[in-house]
Structure formats: C-alpha cells, structure tokens
Amino acid sequence: MPTTPTVDPRDPLDGEYCPVPLEFDRLDPATALQRSREFRDDMARRRTVRAFSTEDVPYELIENAVATAATAPSGAHAQPWTFVVVSDPDVKAEVRAAAEEEERRSYESRMPDEWLRALRRLGTDDVKTHLTDAPYVIVAFAQAHYVGPDGYTRKHYYVQESMGIACGLLLASLHRAGLATLTHTPSPMGFLRTILGRPRNERPYLVVPVGYPAPDATVPDITRKDLRDVLVTVAPQHPPAARGEAVRGRGDTARSSTRG
Ligand SMILES: Cc1cc2nc3c(=O)[nH]c(=O)nc-3n(C[C@H](O)[C@H](O)[C@H](O)COP(=O)(O)O)c2cc1C
C-alpha cells in the first residue's frame, strides 16, 4: 500500500495540493485588442538609458515595480529572487567604484575583440556614471538554494529562467511608470554580494539603475528585428471551413500539419 508522503515543515516548497477557484477576467475582444496594442506600442518606446538625471523619483514607483516583478512565474514556485533597492549615495559610490574597477579590466584585457566590436555601436565604456547619478539602483539577486533559519537547504529549479522573467516584468513596470532604466551586468559582479551584505546562497543577477533620463541623454541608433524575423507560426494547413478561423500569421508561417 502506497504511503502518503509527509510534509517536511522545514521546506517551504513541500506541501499538499489545495485547489481554489481561478480568478480570471475574460476581456471582450475589442478591449483585449486595444490593451494588447497599447502595451506593444508603449514597450516599443522603451530604450536603455545610460545617462541619468539626479532628480529623485517617487519611491512607490520602485516598490510597485518590485512587487510586479515578484508576480513572475518561477520553477516549482520557488520565487528565487531578492531585489535590493539602493538609494544611499555612499553605497552607490562604492558600487560604482567596484563596478568600474571590474569593467576597466574587462575592457582592457578580459573581453575578446569580437565582444568589444559588438559594444562599439552602443557607445559603452568603463565609466559608469549611471550608478551614482540615478536616484535608485535596483540589484536583483538570484537564490540558487533556499536556506532556512536552522540551516536546512534545498535546491531551486530554473533559477535563471525565473529571474529573467521577473526582471523583464520589473523593466516593463518601470517603463510603464515613465521611468528610464539601464540593464547593467558588470562582469564579474560578485562584489555586489559583499557590498550589499547578501547571504552566500544569493548571486547578483542584474543591476538596474532607475530614474529620469539626463536632459541631454542620447541613445544608439539601432533597430529591432522585424516581426517577420522573430515570429514563426505553426497553424493548421486547412483550417476547418465551418469555423472560418483566420490562421495567417503576420510573420513567416511554418506549416507542420500534414492533414489534407
Ligand atoms: C542581459 C543584458 C545585459 C546587459 N548589460 C549591459 C551592460 O552591462 N551595460 C550596458 O550599457 N548595457 C547593457 N545591456 C543593454 C543592451 O545593450 C541593450 O538592451 C541593447 O543595446 C538594446 O537597446 P535597447 O534596450 O535600447 O532596445 C544589457 C542588456 C541585457 C539584456
């Protein structure tokens, strides 16, 4: 006879399935289309900003963005993230000094030529004024493991994927709130754990300076791939005529069905 597994109270991911009714707002088609288009067009205006004004921004916008990021789906619902919001000028200066030291070494000797050439058109270098100019610097940490108060540890799953989704939501929320961001990855960035006093099970994942752009901010003249180059649809070759469904995608269509 199968035994019922017992729940380990030390493990926050261990538990029984307790179903509750789904809360779901079904939109009418016109509203759905309008919201979808508005979001697409607004997100298309997001740019990575590297020159920030020192002007303050309402803290609640930052807090709401972190709350939004924390709604992300995550492997086994481990929610393997910590977002450290830094506004202390002394700490920002310390982070900048350490980041510039690493970046100087990277630009001088660690980055292969191919990487340097790819960065040329973005106009980046080892000077990171954004880390002290932006009023807030959000540092996202990924938790590879859960560590309980009694030292109990358990592994987290799909940490990179979960972090990527959460940080995408963070950037989207900040952009929707009219703020500028930079997706920054000083490499290596282990110094952030030391400066910000984070535990050993957390790894720095992303640094996001946030604020308003400097009045004279410029961005590189780069383009995004066309929808046709990023969207592949796999639709039925002969859709059921009775339903009259439109199956043609806006992008290239990969026909995979062999139904005749
Ligand atoms: C994972 C990741 C790491 C990045 N790291 C840096 C970085 O360290 N410094 C920087 O100036 N930009 C960085 N960027 C920003 C990219 O250069 C930028 O997103 C890209 O040039 C496209 O520009 P856009 O965001 O304005 O569309 C990073 C972006 C991503 C997604």
PDBQT file of the ligand as one rigid body, heavy atoms in Angstrom, charges set to zero:
ROOT
HETATM    1  C1  LIG A 301      21.372  40.638 -20.048  1.00  0.00    +0.000 C 
HETATM    2  C2  LIG A 301      21.701  42.034 -20.513  1.00  0.00    +0.000 A 
HETATM    3  C3  LIG A 301      22.869  42.622 -20.103  1.00  0.00    +0.000 A 
HETATM    4  C4  LIG A 301      23.163  43.938 -20.472  1.00  0.00    +0.000 A 
HETATM    5  N1  LIG A 301      24.288  44.516 -19.983  1.00  0.00    +0.000 NA
HETATM    6  C5  LIG A 301      24.544  45.800 -20.277  1.00  0.00    +0.000 A 
HETATM    7  C6  LIG A 301      25.646  46.461 -19.670  1.00  0.00    +0.000 A 
HETATM    8  O1  LIG A 301      26.360  45.888 -18.843  1.00  0.00    +0.000 OA
HETATM    9  N2  LIG A 301      25.873  47.769 -19.990  1.00  0.00    +0.000 N 
HETATM   10  C7  LIG A 301      25.078  48.435 -20.862  1.00  0.00    +0.000 A 
HETATM   11  O2  LIG A 301      25.352  49.614 -21.115  1.00  0.00    +0.000 OA
HETATM   12  N3  LIG A 301      24.007  47.842 -21.455  1.00  0.00    +0.000 NA
HETATM   13  C8  LIG A 301      23.716  46.562 -21.160  1.00  0.00    +0.000 A 
HETATM   14  N4  LIG A 301      22.599  45.947 -21.702  1.00  0.00    +0.000 N 
HETATM   15  C9  LIG A 301      21.679  46.730 -22.537  1.00  0.00    +0.000 C 
HETATM   16  C10 LIG A 301      21.759  46.359 -24.011  1.00  0.00    +0.000 C 
HETATM   17  O3  LIG A 301      22.946  46.841 -24.570  1.00  0.00    +0.000 OA
HETATM   18  C11 LIG A 301      20.519  46.967 -24.707  1.00  0.00    +0.000 C 
HETATM   19  O4  LIG A 301      19.365  46.342 -24.214  1.00  0.00    +0.000 OA
HETATM   20  C12 LIG A 301      20.574  46.766 -26.211  1.00  0.00    +0.000 C 
HETATM   21  O5  LIG A 301      21.652  47.510 -26.746  1.00  0.00    +0.000 OA
HETATM   22  C13 LIG A 301      19.264  47.184 -26.894  1.00  0.00    +0.000 C 
HETATM   23  O6  LIG A 301      18.950  48.531 -26.616  1.00  0.00    +0.000 OA
HETATM   24  P1  LIG A 301      17.520  48.927 -26.058  1.00  0.00    +0.000 P 
HETATM   25  O7  LIG A 301      17.391  48.295 -24.717  1.00  0.00    +0.000 OA
HETATM   26  O8  LIG A 301      17.529  50.424 -26.025  1.00  0.00    +0.000 OA
HETATM   27  O9  LIG A 301      16.484  48.379 -27.005  1.00  0.00    +0.000 OA
HETATM   28  C14 LIG A 301      22.288  44.633 -21.334  1.00  0.00    +0.000 A 
HETATM   29  C15 LIG A 301      21.104  44.022 -21.750  1.00  0.00    +0.000 A 
HETATM   30  C16 LIG A 301      20.815  42.751 -21.343  1.00  0.00    +0.000 A 
HETATM   31  C17 LIG A 301      19.514  42.118 -21.759  1.00  0.00    +0.000 C 
ENDROOT
TORSDOF 0
